[in-house]
Amino acid sequence: MTITYLKRGKPDAERAQDDAKVRATVEATLKDIETRGDAAVRELSEKFDKFSPASFLLTASDIEAAMSKVSTRDMADIDFAQTQIRRFAEAQRASMQDIEVETLPGVILGHRNIPVQSVGCYVPGGKFPMVASAHMSVLTASVAGVPRIVAAAPPQKGEPHPAIVAAMHKAGAHEIYVLGGMQAVGAMALGTETIKPVDMLVGPGNAFVAEAKRQLYGRVGIDLFAGPTETMVIADDTVDAELCATDLLGQAEHGYNSPAVLVTNSAKLARDTLAEVDRLLAILPTAETASVSWRDYGEVILCDSYEEMLEVANDIASEHVQVMTDRDDWFLENMHSYGALFLGPRTNVANGDKVIGTNHTLPTKKAGRYTGGLWVGKFLKTHSYQKVTSDAAAAEIGAYCSRLCMLEGFVGHAEQANIRVRRYGGGNVAYGAAAE
C-alpha cells in the first residue's frame, strides 16, 4: 500500500499546543461568568465586541427595526432557505415515531420522543455573519417542538446584524441576545441574573466556542463538538483541478485553522490542484485567511487505489466530504466516518452550508466516528416506559426478576418483585429466596 503526502499541514504536536492555550482561556472565562454573572458577560462583550447596550436582549421593536433593514431580495432568499431546511427537518421528525408494543400478554413497553425544554442556539458572526446557522439550529429546534429557544449572535459594527436577527426571528426564536463567543455560550449555559439557563447548547463557532461547549458538557447537553470547519475532496481524473481547488479554498476561507484535504489517485490531478490553489489564492478576496489555513492545515494525499482513498477518508473522518469520482455511490455505501457527504460535481459543500436543506452543524476532529451532525432528533429525548396490566403478567415477570436479582445478590431488588408475586400470583409461582 502506498499513500504519499504531497503536502502536509501543521504537526499534531503544534496543534495540541494551540488547543491547550484555548482550553486554559476558556476555563478561566467560564469560571468568571459563573462567579460574576452579568458583570462578567458585559466586560467580555466590551473587550471582544466593543459592545455594551442597556440590554443584550432584543425587544420586539428592536427585532422589527433590525428586520426593516433587510432588503426584499435578502429576505426572500432567507425564506427560500428556511423552506428547504424545514421540509427536510419535518421529514426527519416524521421518521421518529413514538412506539408501544405488548411484548408478553399484559406487558406493555413503549417510548416517547420528548423535546428538550430549553435550547441555546449560538450563531457565529465574528469574521462572517453566519445567517445560515440561525436556520440550522433555531428552525430545527422549532420543528422538534422545543418550547423555549434562546438565540445569540455577536454584534456587527456595534449593532445587531439585521439578516441574522431576521433569520432567528423567522425560524422561531423566543429570546434573541446580541452576544458573541464564550460570553454568549457561557451565559446561556450557566445563567446570569438576567438570562435563565438552558438545558442544551447547539451551533457551530470558533475554537473558543467549541472548547466552551466541551467544558460545559454534562452541565448542559450539546449537539456535538463542532470545531473549525474541515473539508475533504475525494477526486479522480473525472474532474479537473479548478473544481478541486475551488472546493478546498471555499472552506479554507472560514478561518486560520480550517483543514482542507485532497485525497486522490491521480498524480496529475494532485499536482494540478496544488498549482491551481496558488493561482486562486492570488485573486481570492478572502485569501488572507484562506492562505494561512491552506499553509498550516492543507494536505494533498496521493493514493494507489480507490480502496486506499476510502481507508484514508474514513480515518480522517472529515466534517465535509466532497466526492467526485467515477463511483460516487460506492463511497456512499462504504464511507462510515464523516460529517456529511456531497456526491458528484454538481453539488458542493456551500449548498449544504447555506440552502439545500441538510444541516450544516457537523462533527469535526474525528467525531464523525461516533456521531452524526445536528438534526431534529438531537432536540428530542427518547424516554421509555412500561406498564403491566394483568395479574398473571405481574407474577410471571416478577418471578423471573426475583430470581435474577438474587443471582446478583440484590435482596432488596428481589423483594420488589416478590411482593408482586405474592399479591398477584396466587401463591403458585416459584420466585427468589428473599421472602421464602
N, C-alpha and C positions, 0 to 999 in steps of 0.2 A: 504494500500500500504506500502510495506517495502523495503526501499533502505538502504543498510548498507555499510558504507565505511570501508573496512578492512585496507586501507592505505590512508592517505591524504597528500597533498602537503603543501607548504607554505600558511599561511593565506593570504586572499586578502589584508589586510592592509599592510603587509610586501611587497607584490608585488607592491602595489601602491607607497610605498616609493622608491622602486627601479626605478619605472617609472618616478617619479618626478626628481630624480637625472639625469637621462638620458635626460629628457626634458630641464633642465637648461643648461647642457653641449652643447647640440645641438644648442639651441637658440644662445648662445654666439659664437659658431663656425661659424654658417651661417652668422651672422652679420659681423664677421671678414672677411669672404670670400667676402661678398658683398662690404665691405669698401675697402679692400686692394687687392682684386683680386689675381693675380698670386703669389704675395709675400706671402700671407696667405696660399695659396694652397701648395706652396713649403715648408713653415715652418711646416705645418701639415704632409706632406709626410716625411720630415726629422724626425719629432718627432715620428710618429707612425710606419713608414716603413723603417727608416734609408735609404731613397732613394731620391736622388736629381740629376737627369740626366740633360743634357743640354736641352733636351726637353722631355716632358711626352708623346708627340705624336709620335707614331711609323711611320717610313718611310717605303716605300715598301721594301727596302733592310733589314730593321730591321725585318719586318714580315717574309721575306724569310729566314733570319738567324734563327729566332726562330723556324719556321716550320721544318727546316732541322734537328733540334734536336729531333723531334718526331719520334718514331720508326714506322716501317711499320705496325706492328700489331695495335698499338695505333691509327694510322691514319685510318686504315681500320675500327676499332671499332667506331671511331668518324663518319666516313662516314655512317656506318650502322645506328647509332642512328639518324643522321640527315635525313636519308632517311625515317625512320619511322615517325619522327616528321613532316617532310614536307608533307608526304602523308595525315596525319590527318588534318594538317593546311589547305592544299589545299581543302580537302573535306569540312571543315568548311567554307572556303571562298566561295566555290561554293553554299553553302546553303543560302548565303546572296545576295539577288537579288535586283537590282535597280527596282523600280516599277513606272508605270504611268497608271492612271485609269481615265476614264471620268465619274465623279460622277453624273453629270447632262449634258444634251446636251449643249456642248460649255464650260463646266467647266472641266479643266484637272488638276489633282493633281498628284504629284509624289514625290519620294525621290531618292537620290543618296547616295551611300556609298563611301565616300571620305577618303583616307588615311590621318592620321596626317602627317604633313610635316617634322617634325624632332623629333626623339626619342633618349633619352639617356638610354642605357641598362647597368645596373650595374651587374657585375659578381663577387660574393664573392670569396675571395681567402685567407682569413686570416689563420684560423686553417686548412681548407681543400680547395684545389683548385677546385672550383665548375665548372668544364669543362661543365657539362650538362646545367648550367644556360645560357651559350652562345647560345646553340641550342634553348632553350625555349624562349628567348627574341629576340635575333638578327634574327634568322631564321624565327620566326613567324612574326616579323615586315616586313621582306623581302617578305614573301608570301603575306602580306597585301598590299604591294606596297609602303611602306614608302620611300620617296626619299632621306632622309638623316638619316642614322642610326649611332649613336655615341656609342661606347662601351668602358667601362672602367673596369679594374680589378687591384687589388694590385700586387706589385712585389712579387716574391718568391725568397728568398736568393739573393736579390739585382738585380734581372733581371726579364724581362717579363716571365711569365710561358709559356713554349713552346706550351703545349697542349691547353691552354686557347686561346692563340693567334691564333693557327691553327683553333680552333672551331669558333672563332669570324670571322676570315677572310673567311672561307669556308661558313659560314652562311650568309655573305653578308654585314658585317660592312664596312662603308665608312671611318670612323675615329676610330682608336684604341688608347686609352690612358692608360698608366701604372700608375694608380691612385687608391687608395683604400678608403673605408669608407666614412665618412662625407665629406672629401675634394673632392672626386670624384662626389658624388651626388650634393653637393653644387656648384661645378664648372660647371657641365653640366646644372644645372637648372638656376643658376644666371648669368653665363657667366663671363669670365675674359678678360684680354687684348688679350689672345691668343686662348681662347675657346669661340666659338659662342654659345649662349644659345639655349637649345632645347625647344620644346613645351610640351614634355611629358617625365616622368621618369618611367622606369619599372625595375623589377628584385627584387629578394629577398636580404636579408642582415641581419646583426645583429641588436640588439635593437637600436643602434645609427643610422644606415642607415634607419630603419623603421621610427624612430621618425623624421629624417630629411625629409623624404618624406611627412610625415604628416604635418610638419610645412610649407613645400613648396607647398602643395596642394592648388590650387587656382591661384597661380602664374604660375604654370605649372600643367598639368594633371598628374595623376598617374594611374598605373594599379589597385592597391589595397593596403591596409595596410598589408604588409606581414612581420610579426614579427618573433620571434623564432619559429622553427618548432614545430608542435604539432602532436601527433599521438594518435589514439584510436583504440583499438582492441575490437570488439564485438564478443564474442565467447560463444559457449555452449559446451556440452560434446562430440560433434562430433570431436573435435580436442584436442590435448594434450598441456601440459604446455610448452614443449620445443618450439613448434611453436609460442605460445603466447609470451613467454619471449623473443624469438629471434626478433619478430616483434616490441616489445616495445623498446628493447635496441638498435635495428637497427636505430631508430630515436633519441633516447635519447643521442646518441653519438654526435649529431650535435653541442650541446653547453651546457652550465651550466644551462640553463633555458628553456629547451625543455620539455613541458608537455608530459607525456606518460600515458595513462589511459586504464585500462582493465575494460570492462563492461561485466558482465556475470551473468547467472542464475544458475551456478554450483558452489557450495561452495567448492567442491573438486578441481575443476579447479583453482579457485581463490587461495586456499592455496598452491596448487602445483606450480602455476606460481610464487608466491612470493618466494618460495624456489628455483625455477629454475633460477629466476633473480639473486639471491645471488650466485648460482653456476656459472653462466655465467660471472658475474662481476669479479670473481676470475681469469678468464682466458682471458677475452676480452682485446685486446691490447689498445682499447680506453676507458678502464674502468675509467681512471682518470677523464674524462669528463662525461661519461655516469652515473657513480655512484653518482655524485653530482646532476645531472639532476633528476635521479630517487629518490634520497633522498628528494630533495626540491620540485619536481613537479610531481613525480609519484603518481598515485592513482589506487586503486582497488575497484571497486564498485559492490557489490553483489545485484542483483535484484530478485524478486519473479517470474517474468514473462517476456515474450518477449515484451509485451506492455510497461512494466516499462523500459526495456532496450532501447526501441525505444524513450521513453519520455526523459530519461536521455541523450541519444545520441544527440537528436535534441536540447536539452537545452545547452549542452556543445558546440555543433557546431564545432567540431574539424576540423583542416585542412585536415588531412588524416584519413580516417575511413576504417579499415580493417575488413571485415565482414566474419566470418567463423562459420556458423550455419547450421541447417537443413532447413532454409528458407531464404537464401540469397536474392532471388528475392523479397520476401516480404519486406525486409529492403530497397531494391532499390525503390520499389513502394511507400514506406511510409516515407523514410527519406526526409526531406526538408531543413535542415540546416547543411551544411558541405562544405569542400573544394572539395575533390574528394573521390569516393568510390572505394574500391579494394575488389572485390567479390570472395569469395571462397579461399580455402587454396592453390590453385595452383599459385595464383598471390600474389603480395606483394607491399608495398609502394616503395621499391627500384626500381622495374620495372618502375613505374610512374616517379620516380625521374630522372632516367637515360636514358631510352631507348625505352620504349614500344610505345610512340607516343603521349600520352596525356601530357599536360603542367604541370610542377611541381611548378609554381608560383601560390600559392593558398591563399585564405583568412584565416587569423588567428584571435585570440582574438574575437571570435564570429561574425566576419564579414561575415561568411557564411550565416548568417540570411538575408543578403540583397545584396550579390554579389557572383558571381562565380569567378573562377580563371582567369588567363591570357589566352587569346585565340586570334585568328586572329581578331575577332570582336572588341577587345579592341583598336586596332590600326586604326579602321575605325569610322568615324563620319557620322551618318545618317542625311542628310540635306534634308529638304522638299522644294518643290517649287510648284507654282501654276500659271496657265495662263487661261485667259478667251478668247475664240476665236470667240464669236458671240455677236452681239448687244443685242439679246434677253436675253442671259445669264447674260451679264453685268447689264442689267436693273433689271432682276429678283433677282439676288443675292444682287445687290445694294439696292433694296427696303427693303429686309429683314434686311440687315446690317444697313441701316439708322435707321429703327425703333428700332432695338436692341441697337444701340448706344444712341439714345435719351432716351431709358428706363434707361440707366445708367448715363445719364447726360453728355455724351461726345459729345458736339455740333460740335467740330472740326472734330472728327472722322466721325460723321454723314455726314458732308459736303463732306468728301472724297467720300462717297458713293453717295450722292445726285448729285454731278457733273456728275457722270457716268450715273445716271438715266436720267438726263436732256439731256445729249448728245446722249445716245444710246437707250432711252426708248420711244421716240416719243411722250412724254407728256401724256401717258396713264397709268402710274404706280403710285400707292399711296406709298409715302415714308415719312420719318420723317419730323418733323416740322422745322428743322433748316433753310431751304431756302424756305419754303412755303409762 
